[in-house]
Amino acid sequence: MKRFFSLLMTLLIVFVISSGTIYGVVKLPAIFGDNMVLQQQTDAAIWGIASKNATVKVTTSWNNKSYNAKAGSDGKWKLKVATPSAGGPYEVIISDGTTLKLKNVMIGEVWICSGQSNMEMPVKGYMSQPVLGSNEAIAISSNNSIRLFTVKRASSLQPLDDFSGSWKNCEPENVSEFSATAYYFGLMLNKALKVPIGLINTSWGGTRIEPWMSEAGFKNFDFIKLPDKNQQGTLSPQTPTVLFNAMINPMVGYGIRGAIWYQGESNRNEADQYVKLLPGMVENWRSVWGVADFPFYYIQIAPFDYGPTGLNSAFLREAQLKASTAIPNIGMASIMDIGEKDCIHPANKEAGSDRLAFLALANTYGKTGFASSGPVLKEMTIAGQVVKLTFNNAVNGLTSYGKELTCFEVAGANKRFFPAKAFITGEAITIFCPSVNEPVAVRYAFKDFIVGDLFNTEGLPASSFRTDNWE
């Protein structure tokens, strides 16, 4: 009997080995899986690990076409598949002798969503920090055309090949835990474009911008000290490169349309560096993806009372405003009207997300008939004690919704600012301050915490701004 069981176990082991369940099974990075969204109308990269020198065949159900790649001596392989116009669900079958089937795959528009806590904040809100209207939004969120991927927090001094996470269907229990900013952005795109939307949330609360850039991205920034790759001990998520290595690099090359970003609070005291680092990070990501000028849209940080120490956060907002014209195909959404004095996480997440979506719909997808940006200062003219400001993005005029404009200040050559009276005249603002006989500079909402009151008629707010460059 013992010989019988020994023979049976031997046969079972031989069968398991020959069937490929111990070795030879294709392994894919987490970014590829059931429920994923592939970017439409492109050559979408797929890669993974197979048996050494094996031939890998990928078959796509939307065109019943097969693609082949040969794995290297390390088992790594990569190929590209042609994707059609948006649609699905489809299947992708991957085989190197054993078969792996990816099910419920959609073809549509894919966006990376990154930043710190205001991007990470889930639809359900943080403890005692709500997201406005979230309960209803979660309850009605079932939508087979939106898919959600959240990258698990990780950091590394070396670029990694994979991270933890999985594609999830858009259902209440998944939406509840997903980034509110990303979800509302994707929801508007889905409604407007009527195509599947894939959202990849890779964010970490409290982090600076430097960890989200690769080592190559710092070649022009000698004011940043790169880490010793051999350092020991606990690794801070604030260390330059470490979040890019662990939470961006594993998906570099995955087919995307663009990226959205919500970060800056943790760099508040280095506005002069941030104005360079933000476009630098965008160019860094575009370079490693090999996709020139892919769209990148971001939310300007909201006004907040940071307390008596540190730099006025209006300088960081100014840096973000300047960055919005520094390189092509980039845009900023202002949320000057929804900041909260005592909470750094504004509850009205949908407003910021919608404004990101307006930018994408207008500038990436060519939609027209609506405004996509708030008023931006065009020109200042001075006649005696009267200052006149004209604005771009205000062809239909400006508004304060019937309220008095209270956020303008005027200064003379002595650099002392005084509150000013401001009046809307079409697409211009007329400003007068009896305390300043010879005005030379104007500031709008240039304080740590303030509620902006200037909008274009379409309801998009102006950023805080100033006409001076005084320290």
VENPE-V402749 format. One record per run of one state. SS is the DSSP state (H for helix, E for strand, - for the rest). FROM is the first residue (numbers start at 1). LEN is the number of residues. If there is no record, write none. Layout:
# VENPE-V402749
{{SS/FROM/LEN} {SS/FROM/LEN}}
This chain:
# VENPE-V402749
{{-/1/1} {H/2/18} {-/20/7} {E/27/2} {-/29/8} {E/37/3} {-/40/3} {E/43/7} {-/50/5} {E/55/6} {-/61/4} {E/65/6} {-/71/5} {E/76/7} {-/83/4} {E/87/9} {-/96/3} {E/99/17} {-/116/1} {H/117/4} {-/121/1} {E/122/1} {-/123/3} {E/126/1} {-/127/2} {E/129/1} {-/130/4} {H/134/6} {-/140/3} {E/143/8} {-/151/16} {E/167/4} {-/171/1} {H/172/4} {-/176/3} {E/179/1} {H/180/14} {-/194/2} {E/196/8} {-/204/6} {H/210/3} {-/213/2} {H/215/4} {-/219/23} {H/242/10} {-/252/6} {E/258/5} {-/263/2} {H/265/3} {-/268/3} {H/271/19} {-/290/5} {E/295/5} {-/300/14} {H/314/10} {-/324/6} {E/330/4} {-/334/6} {E/340/1} {-/341/2} {E/343/1} {-/344/5} {H/349/16} {-/365/11} {E/376/8} {-/384/2} {E/386/7} {-/393/5} {E/398/2} {-/400/5} {E/405/1} {-/406/2} {E/408/4} {-/412/5} {E/417/3} {-/420/1} {E/421/5} {-/426/2} {E/428/5} {-/433/8} {E/441/4} {-/445/10} {E/455/2} {-/457/4} {E/461/1} {-/462/3} {E/465/2} {-/467/5}}
